[in-house]
Amino acid sequence: MVGEYLDHLLECPYCGTIRLQIPKGAQPSTPINCADCGEYLGTWDELQTDFERQGGNSGVFRLEKGRIRKLD
């Protein structure tokens, strides 16, 4: 079962937040940074793969337009 909290690549190891800075038209190889501290988190493909591995859109979270929100 999917947990209530995301982890792995989505959580910034530098500041601990989960806020992604995703440019419009991001491609699989587009580098993604933390929206709070600006540190590199991984490629768009790596982050999407990690999100899906944790339950993705069928879990308790939704990734939409660069924002992750908990579903009720």
C-alpha positions as CSV (number, residue, x, y, z in Angstrom):
1,M,0.0,0.0,0.0
2,V,1.2,3.5,-0.8
3,G,2.2,5.6,2.2
4,E,1.0,9.0,3.0
5,Y,4.3,10.7,2.4
6,L,6.4,10.7,-0.8
7,D,10.1,10.1,-0.6
8,H,13.1,9.1,-2.8
9,L,13.9,11.6,-5.6
10,L,10.9,13.8,-5.1
11,E,11.9,15.1,-1.7
12,C,14.8,17.6,-1.9
13,P,17.8,16.2,0.1
14,Y,19.0,19.7,0.7
15,C,16.0,21.5,2.2
16,G,13.5,18.6,2.7
17,T,10.6,20.1,0.7
18,I,8.7,18.5,-2.2
19,R,8.3,21.4,-4.7
20,L,9.5,20.9,-8.2
21,Q,10.5,23.6,-10.6
22,I,9.3,22.1,-14.0
23,P,9.7,24.3,-17.1
24,K,6.9,24.3,-19.7
25,G,7.4,21.7,-22.4
26,A,9.7,19.6,-20.2
27,Q,11.2,16.6,-22.0
28,P,12.4,13.4,-20.4
29,S,16.0,14.7,-20.2
30,T,15.1,18.1,-18.8
31,P,16.9,18.8,-15.5
32,I,14.5,19.5,-12.7
33,N,15.4,21.6,-9.6
34,C,13.8,22.2,-6.3
35,A,11.5,25.2,-6.4
36,D,12.5,26.3,-2.9
37,C,16.3,26.0,-2.8
38,G,17.2,25.6,-6.5
39,E,19.2,22.4,-6.1
40,Y,19.2,19.7,-8.9
41,L,16.8,16.8,-8.2
42,G,17.1,14.7,-11.4
43,T,15.7,14.6,-14.9
44,W,12.0,14.9,-15.6
45,D,12.0,11.2,-16.6
46,E,13.7,10.1,-13.4
47,L,11.3,12.0,-11.2
48,Q,8.2,10.8,-13.1
49,T,9.4,7.2,-12.8
50,D,10.0,7.6,-9.1
51,F,6.5,9.1,-8.6
52,E,4.9,6.3,-10.5
53,R,6.9,3.7,-8.5
54,Q,5.4,5.2,-5.3
55,G,1.8,4.8,-6.5
56,G,1.6,7.6,-9.1
57,N,-1.8,9.0,-10.0
58,S,-3.5,5.8,-8.7
59,G,-2.1,6.3,-5.2
60,V,-2.7,9.0,-2.6
61,F,-0.9,11.7,-4.6
62,R,-1.5,13.5,-7.9
63,L,1.3,15.1,-10.0
64,E,-0.3,17.8,-12.1
65,K,1.4,20.8,-13.7
66,G,4.5,20.4,-11.5
67,R,2.6,20.3,-8.2
68,I,2.1,17.2,-6.1
69,R,-1.0,17.1,-3.9
70,K,-2.4,14.6,-1.6
71,L,-5.8,13.1,-2.6
72,D,-8.5,12.7,0.0
